[in-house]
């Protein structure tokens, strides 16, 4: 069975390969701290050296879009269904049916975001979805994969994230911030690579250069570390 046929169930319904669906606090961007349902898709064509979700590269199980929506609804409580849903990976846009999932989640009136790399086309993502785009720095080992032309599609409420490994990464990111006029386009996040750059150093550099960016530490890592399902 090839990948295209595997993406349909015997009845012809679209499905996706899922690593996990879980409920936690959003760790970054505008909804940081809000209880959120995360849908983590399996697979990624990139191999960033600092990746903390390599367990999502392989495995997983096929689930229909209806099954995924049912799992999301299952995290509801007496207060109602969850408001926030984040589709992540791996690289979620590596699966074509991700686009259908995003639209169906929006149709169900969730506030939907997607965490995606700077290596995937953004133009077909439902306009109701908030895109958080992880531009790959040289320190990631995947800088060559960036699709800079797609950054022009981002709206003011969306986000570009730089995960910064060292001073060279910071200077590269600062140059891209200026030359691509990113802060005039949308919100820009600078985050330290947790195992490589002390957060305080990055904060000091941002303040010294008076950059128009948001310093960000991933809340879920502060609370739980690199724990799957958190």
C-alpha positions as CSV (number, residue, x, y, z in Angstrom):
1,X,0.0,0.0,0.0
2,X,1.5,3.4,-1.0
3,X,1.2,6.5,1.1
4,X,-1.6,8.0,-1.1
5,X,-3.8,4.9,-0.7
6,X,-3.0,4.6,3.0
7,X,-4.3,8.1,3.5
8,X,-7.8,6.9,2.8
9,X,-9.8,4.4,4.8
10,X,-11.7,1.6,3.1
11,X,-14.8,3.8,2.9
12,X,-12.7,6.6,1.1
13,X,-12.6,8.9,4.1
14,X,-9.4,11.0,4.5
15,X,-7.1,10.0,7.4
16,X,-3.8,11.0,8.8
17,X,-1.0,9.3,10.7
18,X,-1.1,10.5,14.3
19,X,1.6,10.2,17.0
20,X,-0.5,11.5,19.9
21,X,-3.4,13.7,20.8
22,X,-3.1,15.2,24.2
23,X,-4.3,18.1,26.5
24,X,-1.8,20.5,28.0
25,X,-0.9,24.1,28.4
26,X,0.2,25.9,25.2
27,X,3.9,26.7,25.6
28,X,4.4,29.5,23.1
29,X,3.0,32.3,20.9
30,X,-0.1,34.3,21.8
31,X,-2.0,31.6,23.5
32,X,0.8,30.6,25.9
33,X,-0.6,29.3,29.1
34,X,-4.1,28.4,27.7
35,X,-5.3,24.8,28.1
36,X,-5.0,23.4,24.5
37,X,-5.6,20.1,22.7
38,X,-2.5,19.2,20.7
39,X,-2.8,16.9,17.6
40,X,0.7,15.7,16.8
41,X,1.1,14.2,13.3
42,X,3.7,11.6,12.5
43,X,6.6,12.3,10.1
44,X,9.0,15.1,9.2
45,X,11.3,15.6,6.2
46,X,13.7,17.7,8.3
47,X,16.3,16.6,10.9
48,X,17.0,19.7,13.0
49,X,19.9,18.9,15.4
50,X,18.0,20.3,18.4
51,X,14.7,18.5,17.7
52,X,12.9,17.5,20.9
53,X,10.1,15.4,19.1
54,X,12.2,12.9,17.2
55,X,9.8,10.2,18.6
56,X,7.3,11.6,16.0
57,X,9.4,10.8,13.0
58,X,8.1,7.2,12.7
59,X,5.3,5.0,14.0
60,X,2.0,6.5,14.8
61,X,-1.4,5.2,13.7
62,X,-3.8,6.0,10.9
63,X,-6.9,7.8,12.1
64,X,-9.8,9.4,10.1
65,X,-10.5,13.1,10.3
66,X,-13.8,12.2,12.1
67,X,-11.9,10.1,14.6
68,X,-9.5,12.9,15.3
69,X,-12.3,15.4,15.8
70,X,-13.9,13.0,18.2
71,X,-10.7,12.7,20.2
72,X,-10.5,16.5,20.4
73,X,-14.1,16.8,21.6
74,X,-13.3,14.1,24.2
75,X,-11.2,16.6,26.2
76,X,-14.3,18.7,26.9
77,X,-15.6,19.2,30.4
78,X,-18.7,20.6,32.1
79,X,-17.4,24.0,31.1
80,X,-17.8,22.9,27.4
81,X,-15.5,21.8,24.6
82,X,-11.9,22.9,24.5
83,X,-11.4,26.3,22.8
84,X,-7.9,25.9,21.5
85,X,-6.5,23.3,19.2
86,X,-2.9,23.2,18.0
87,X,-1.8,20.9,15.1
88,X,1.9,20.1,15.3
89,X,4.4,17.4,14.5
90,X,6.9,16.3,13.3
91,X,6.0,18.5,10.3
92,X,2.2,18.4,10.0
93,X,2.0,19.9,6.5
94,X,4.1,16.9,5.2
95,X,0.7,15.1,5.2
96,X,-1.7,16.5,2.5
97,X,-4.8,15.6,4.6
98,X,-3.6,18.0,7.2
99,X,-5.2,20.8,5.2
100,X,-8.6,19.0,5.5
101,X,-8.1,18.5,9.2
102,X,-7.4,22.2,9.8
103,X,-10.5,23.3,7.9
104,X,-12.7,20.8,9.7
105,X,-11.4,22.0,13.1
106,X,-12.2,25.6,12.1
107,X,-15.6,24.5,11.0
108,X,-16.2,23.1,14.5
109,X,-15.4,26.6,15.8
110,X,-12.2,25.9,17.6
111,X,-9.4,28.5,17.6
112,X,-6.9,26.6,15.5
113,X,-3.1,27.1,15.2
114,X,-0.5,25.1,13.3
115,X,3.2,24.8,14.2
116,X,5.1,24.3,11.0
117,X,8.7,24.7,9.7
118,X,9.8,27.3,7.3
119,X,10.3,24.5,4.7
120,X,6.7,23.8,3.8
121,X,4.3,25.8,1.5
122,X,1.8,27.9,3.5
123,X,-0.5,29.2,0.8
124,X,-3.2,26.5,1.0
125,X,-3.6,26.6,4.8
126,X,-7.2,27.7,5.7
127,X,-7.2,31.5,6.4
128,X,-8.9,30.9,9.7
129,X,-5.8,29.1,11.1
130,X,-3.0,30.9,12.9
131,X,0.3,29.9,11.4
132,X,3.4,29.7,13.6
133,X,6.4,29.3,11.3
134,X,9.7,28.1,12.6
135,X,12.4,29.6,10.4
136,X,15.4,27.4,10.5
137,X,18.7,29.0,11.7
138,X,22.1,27.8,10.6
139,X,22.5,26.2,14.0
140,X,19.5,23.9,13.2
141,X,21.4,22.3,10.3
142,X,18.4,22.9,8.0
143,X,18.7,26.5,7.0
144,X,18.8,25.5,3.3
145,X,15.2,24.3,3.6
146,X,13.7,27.7,4.4
147,X,11.0,29.0,1.9
148,X,11.5,32.8,2.6
149,X,9.1,33.7,-0.2
150,X,6.2,32.2,1.8
151,X,6.8,34.5,4.8
152,X,5.2,37.3,2.8
153,X,1.9,35.4,3.2
154,X,1.8,35.8,7.0
155,X,-0.7,38.2,8.6
156,X,-0.1,40.5,11.6
157,X,-1.7,38.0,14.1
158,X,0.6,35.2,12.9
159,X,4.1,34.3,14.1
160,X,7.7,33.7,12.9
161,X,9.9,31.8,15.4
162,X,13.7,31.6,15.5
163,X,15.2,29.0,17.7
164,X,18.6,30.3,18.4
165,X,21.6,28.1,19.3
166,X,24.5,30.6,19.8
167,X,25.7,34.1,19.0
168,X,26.2,33.3,15.3
169,X,22.5,32.2,15.1
170,X,21.4,35.4,16.9
171,X,23.3,37.6,14.5
172,X,21.9,35.7,11.5
173,X,18.4,36.0,12.9
174,X,18.9,39.7,13.6
175,X,20.0,40.2,10.0
176,X,16.9,38.3,8.6
177,X,14.6,40.3,10.9
178,X,15.9,43.5,9.3
179,X,16.5,42.5,5.6
180,X,13.1,40.8,5.3
181,X,11.3,43.4,7.4
182,X,9.7,40.6,9.4
183,X,8.6,42.7,12.4
184,X,6.6,44.9,10.0
185,X,4.7,41.8,8.7
186,X,3.8,39.8,11.8
187,X,5.0,38.9,15.3
188,X,8.5,37.6,15.6
189,X,9.6,35.3,18.4
190,X,13.2,34.7,19.5
191,X,13.7,31.5,21.6
192,X,16.9,30.0,23.0
193,X,17.7,26.4,22.1
194,X,17.1,24.9,25.5
195,X,20.2,22.8,25.7
196,X,22.6,25.1,24.0
197,X,22.0,28.8,24.9
198,X,21.3,30.2,28.3
199,X,18.0,32.1,28.2
200,X,19.5,35.1,30.0
201,X,22.1,35.6,27.4
202,X,19.6,35.8,24.6
203,X,17.4,38.2,26.6
204,X,20.4,40.4,27.2
205,X,21.3,40.5,23.5
206,X,17.7,41.4,22.5
207,X,17.6,44.3,25.1
208,X,21.1,45.5,24.1
209,X,20.1,45.7,20.4
210,X,16.6,46.9,21.1
211,X,15.1,44.4,18.8
212,X,11.3,44.5,18.0
213,X,10.8,40.9,18.9
214,X,9.2,38.8,21.7
215,X,11.6,36.8,23.9
216,X,10.1,33.4,24.4
217,X,10.8,30.4,26.5
218,X,8.7,27.3,26.0
219,X,6.4,27.1,29.0
220,X,5.9,23.3,28.7
221,X,9.6,22.7,28.9
222,X,10.0,25.0,32.0
223,X,7.2,23.0,33.7
224,X,7.8,19.4,32.6
225,X,11.0,19.2,30.4
226,X,11.0,17.1,27.3
227,X,8.1,14.8,28.2
228,X,5.9,13.4,25.5
229,X,2.2,14.3,25.9
230,X,3.1,17.6,27.7
